[in-house]
Amino acid sequence: MGWLEGILEFLRHGPRGGGKLDMNALFQGGMDSGAVDKTKAIKEINSLIKWQTARKKWHQDKTRQKMASGDDSDNMMGGIGGFKTSDFGLNEVCVSTGLMAVHDY
């Protein structure tokens, strides 16, 4: 997780002491140098956007379905709409006893 967080931090803020990354300038530089094929890059970017949009819709539909079901028979907290503490990465035993636990995933 630390490695992934480091990558995300780099993408958000750029290299240390070097300022933020300008993705448009990087893309243009790649095209200018011939390292990036604009048509292929745009096709792949659009494919990723389509996949992410479908994934987000699936997640929203799943959440809506859970909320509509009203089945919380296996929810130790007696929560709402069929949500379980595990849906949020929480340990049911710790939550049901009132203890908070930090997990290293």
C-alpha positions in Angstrom: 0.0 0.0 0.0 2.9 2.4 0.8 4.3 1.9 -2.7 0.9 2.6 -4.3 0.4 5.7 -2.1 3.9 6.9 -3.2 2.9 6.6 -6.8 -0.4 8.5 -6.3 1.4 11.2 -4.3 3.9 11.6 -7.2 1.1 11.9 -9.7 -0.7 14.4 -7.5 2.2 16.6 -6.6 5.1 15.7 -9.0 8.7 15.0 -8.0 9.9 16.4 -4.7 11.0 20.0 -5.2 10.1 19.8 -8.9 6.5 21.1 -8.8 3.4 19.5 -10.2 3.4 17.3 -13.3 1.7 18.8 -16.4 0.1 15.8 -18.1 -0.7 17.9 -21.2 2.9 18.9 -21.6 4.1 15.3 -21.0 1.6 14.1 -23.7 2.6 16.8 -26.1 6.3 16.1 -25.5 5.7 12.4 -26.1 4.0 13.1 -29.4 6.7 15.6 -30.5 9.4 13.1 -29.8 7.5 10.3 -31.6 7.3 8.2 -28.4 3.5 8.5 -28.2 1.1 7.6 -31.0 -1.7 10.1 -30.5 -4.4 7.9 -32.1 -3.5 4.9 -30.0 -3.1 7.0 -26.8 -6.5 8.6 -27.3 -8.1 5.2 -28.0 -6.6 3.7 -24.8 -7.6 6.8 -22.7 -11.2 6.6 -24.0 -11.2 2.9 -23.2 -10.1 3.5 -19.6 -12.7 6.3 -19.2 -15.4 3.9 -20.5 -14.3 1.1 -18.2 -14.2 3.5 -15.1 -17.6 4.9 -15.9 -19.1 1.4 -16.2 -17.3 0.4 -12.9 -18.7 3.4 -11.1 -22.3 2.7 -12.4 -22.0 -1.0 -11.3 -20.9 0.2 -7.8 -23.8 2.7 -7.6 -26.3 0.0 -8.7 -24.9 -2.4 -6.2 -25.1 0.1 -3.4 -28.7 1.1 -4.4 -29.7 -2.6 -4.5 -28.2 -3.2 -1.0 -30.1 -0.2 0.4 -33.3 -1.3 -1.2 -33.1 -4.8 0.0 -33.4 -3.9 3.7 -31.8 -7.3 4.6 -29.5 -6.7 7.5 -29.7 -10.2 9.0 -26.0 -10.7 8.9 -25.1 -7.1 10.0 -23.8 -7.2 13.6 -24.4 -3.5 14.0 -28.0 -3.6 13.1 -27.2 -1.0 10.4 -29.3 0.3 7.5 -30.2 -1.1 4.2 -28.2 -4.4 4.3 -24.8 -2.8 4.8 -22.3 -4.7 6.8 -19.3 -3.3 8.6 -17.1 -5.4 6.2 -18.5 -3.3 3.3 -16.3 -0.5 4.7 -13.3 -2.6 5.7 -14.2 -2.7 9.3 -13.9 -5.8 11.5 -17.4 -6.7 12.8 -16.1 -8.1 16.1 -14.2 -4.9 16.9 -17.1 -2.7 16.0 -19.7 -4.7 17.9 -17.6 -4.5 21.0 -17.1 -0.8 20.6 -13.3 -1.2 20.0 -11.7 0.4 17.0 -9.0 -1.6 15.2 -6.5 -0.5 12.7 -5.8 -3.1 10.0 -2.7 -3.3 7.9 -4.0 -4.4 4.5 
